[in-house]
Amino acid sequence: MAFDSLPLFLLRYNDQDRNGLQESAMGITTILQPECGVILDTCALIYLVKLDLLVAAADGFQLLAPRVVLDEFRHKSGGKPLSPQVARLLGQGKLEVRPVVDERPSPLTGGESACLALARELAAGSPPRPVVVVTDDGKACRVLRNRQIPFLNTPLFICALMQLGRLSAAEAASAIRLNLMLGRYGRDVVQRIRQQFFEVSGEVLDGAESPGRSAP
């Protein structure tokens, strides 16, 4: 594609944008590896359920979640029973609850801390297991970045599902727009998401806005 035909948002990168794209590429590259484990934190699990994408996510991926993530999910649902999507995948073994035995001090708490510990355990296994943590928590993203653990936010995970052929471009675009409205993503994060969507689909993700917050 000619340089002058690129969408304007692709021509506005600074060094922070390029660094963010490199981190996103690390997560995308890892998640495309065979037998990659996908560790979901609580927000990611909630978003995938609300977007009705949990089954698509489990199609070919081994989804993993520490017990505390399910506990937080149930708590944030007002103590209701697990959603039918979650219960079905647990019963089928496509969403696996993993115990966490790594007791090293963590700068995170709750589900994010457990996801970090589980990622460290799997990466240090024999043989090492490729893993990606899907999280939308800004602090968790910063910690994972500093420890060079591959991660994606939920909209970028949706881009990965599109890249693997589990969602059409139209389905992915619709889900990402809703995800951005449900969450609070910084402008530079939204730009990375639009960039990744364009690279995978060749289409511009119009109408992708978020209420906004400090970007992870």
C-alpha positions in Angstrom: 0.0 0.0 0.0 1.4 3.4 -0.9 2.4 5.6 2.0 0.1 8.5 0.9 -2.9 6.1 0.9 -2.5 5.1 4.6 -5.2 6.2 7.0 -4.2 9.4 8.8 -4.1 7.7 12.3 -1.3 5.5 11.0 0.9 8.5 10.2 0.8 10.0 13.7 3.0 7.7 15.7 5.6 8.9 18.3 8.1 6.8 20.2 5.5 5.8 22.8 3.2 4.5 20.1 6.0 2.5 18.5 6.9 1.0 21.9 3.3 0.1 22.5 3.0 -1.6 19.1 6.1 -3.7 19.8 4.5 -4.9 23.1 1.3 -5.6 21.2 3.3 -7.5 18.6 4.9 -9.6 21.3 1.5 -10.6 22.7 0.1 -11.3 19.2 3.2 -13.4 18.1 3.0 -15.4 21.3 -0.7 -16.1 21.1 -0.3 -17.4 17.6 2.1 -20.1 18.7 0.7 -23.7 19.0 -0.4 -24.7 22.5 -0.4 -21.2 23.8 -2.2 -20.8 27.1 -4.4 -17.8 27.5 -4.7 -16.6 31.0 -7.8 -14.4 31.6 -8.1 -11.9 34.4 -11.4 -10.8 35.8 -12.1 -7.8 33.6 -11.2 -9.8 30.4 -13.5 -12.6 31.5 -16.3 -10.2 32.2 -15.9 -8.4 28.8 -15.8 -11.7 26.8 -19.0 -12.9 28.5 -20.7 -9.5 27.9 -19.6 -9.6 24.3 -20.7 -13.2 23.9 -17.1 -14.1 22.7 -16.0 -16.6 25.4 -17.0 -19.6 23.3 -15.1 -18.2 20.3 -12.1 -17.6 22.5 -12.2 -21.2 23.7 -12.2 -22.5 20.2 -8.6 -23.7 19.8 -7.2 -21.9 22.9 -6.8 -23.4 26.3 -8.3 -20.7 28.5 -6.9 -20.6 32.0 -8.0 -18.7 35.1 -6.8 -18.7 38.7 -9.5 -19.6 41.2 -9.5 -16.0 42.5 -10.6 -14.7 39.1 -13.7 -16.8 39.2 -14.4 -15.7 42.7 -14.0 -12.0 41.6 -16.2 -12.7 38.6 -18.9 -14.1 40.8 -18.6 -11.2 43.3 -18.9 -8.6 40.5 -22.0 -10.4 39.3 -23.6 -9.8 42.6 -23.0 -13.3 43.9 -25.1 -14.8 41.2 -24.2 -18.3 39.8 -21.6 -18.4 37.0 -22.9 -17.4 33.6 -24.1 -20.2 31.3 -21.1 -19.6 29.0 -18.6 -19.9 31.9 -20.3 -22.9 33.4 -20.5 -24.7 30.1 -16.8 -24.2 29.3 -15.7 -25.2 32.8 -17.7 -28.4 32.3 -16.2 -29.1 28.9 -12.7 -28.4 30.2 -12.2 -25.5 27.8 -11.8 -23.1 30.6 -9.5 -24.5 33.2 -9.2 -23.3 36.8 -5.6 -23.5 37.8 -4.2 -23.4 41.3 -1.4 -20.9 41.9 1.6 -22.0 43.9 4.0 -19.2 43.2 4.1 -17.3 46.5 6.7 -14.7 45.6 5.8 -11.1 46.6 3.7 -9.3 43.9 3.1 -5.6 43.2 -0.4 -6.6 42.2 -3.4 -7.9 44.2 -6.3 -10.2 43.6 -6.9 -11.7 40.2 -4.1 -9.7 38.5 -1.6 -11.0 41.1 -2.7 -14.6 40.5 -2.5 -14.2 36.7 1.0 -12.9 37.0 2.0 -15.8 39.3 0.4 -18.4 36.9 2.1 -16.9 33.9 5.5 -17.1 35.7 4.8 -20.7 36.7 3.9 -21.8 33.2 6.8 -19.9 31.6 9.2 -21.5 34.0 7.9 -25.0 33.5 9.6 -27.9 31.8 9.3 -27.5 28.9 8.4 -23.8 29.1 4.8 -23.0 28.0 4.0 -20.0 25.8 1.4 -18.0 27.6 -0.4 -14.6 27.2 -2.2 -12.8 29.9 -5.4 -11.0 28.7 -5.9 -8.0 31.0 -7.3 -4.5 30.8 -5.9 -3.4 34.1 -3.4 -0.5 33.6 -1.1 -1.4 36.6 -1.1 -5.1 35.6 -0.1 -4.2 32.0 2.8 -2.1 33.4 4.0 -4.9 35.6 3.7 -7.5 32.8 5.6 -5.2 30.5 8.4 -4.7 33.0 8.7 -8.4 33.5 8.5 -9.1 29.7 5.5 -11.4 30.1 3.4 -11.3 26.9 0.0 -9.6 27.4 -2.9 -8.3 25.4 -5.9 -6.2 26.3 -9.3 -7.6 25.4 -9.7 -5.6 22.1 -6.3 -6.8 20.9 -7.3 -10.3 21.9 -10.4 -9.9 19.7 -8.0 -8.9 16.8 -6.1 -12.1 17.4 -9.4 -14.1 17.1 -10.1 -12.3 13.8 -6.5 -13.1 12.6 -7.1 -16.8 13.4 -10.4 -16.8 11.4 -12.7 -17.2 14.4 -14.3 -13.9 13.8 -15.0 -11.9 10.6 -13.8 -8.3 10.4 -17.4 -7.1 10.8 -17.9 -9.2 13.9 -14.6 -8.1 15.4 -15.2 -4.4 14.6 -18.6 -4.6 16.3 -17.2 -6.3 19.4 -14.3 -3.9 19.7 -16.5 -0.8 19.5 -18.7 -2.1 22.3 -15.7 -3.2 24.3 -14.2 0.3 24.1 -17.4 1.8 25.3 -17.6 -0.7 28.2 -14.0 0.0 29.3 -11.8 3.0 29.8 -8.8 3.0 27.4 -6.3 5.7 26.8 -6.1 7.4 23.4 -2.7 5.8 22.6 -4.1 2.3 23.5 -7.1 2.9 21.2 -4.7 3.9 18.4 -2.8 0.6 18.9 -6.0 -1.3 18.6 -7.0 0.5 15.4 -3.5 -0.1 14.0 -3.7 -3.9 14.8 -7.2 -4.1 13.3 -6.0 -2.4 10.1 -3.0 -4.7 9.8 -5.1 -7.8 10.2 -8.2 -6.8 8.2 -7.0 -4.1 5.8 -10.0 -2.1 7.0 -10.2 1.1 9.1 -12.0 0.7 12.4 -14.3 3.7 12.4 -16.2 4.8 15.5 -13.7 3.3 17.9 -13.9 5.5 20.9 -13.5 5.0 24.7 -14.4 7.1 27.7 -10.6 7.2 28.2 -8.1 7.0 31.1 -4.4 6.8 31.6 -3.1 4.3 29.1 -1.4 1.1 30.2 
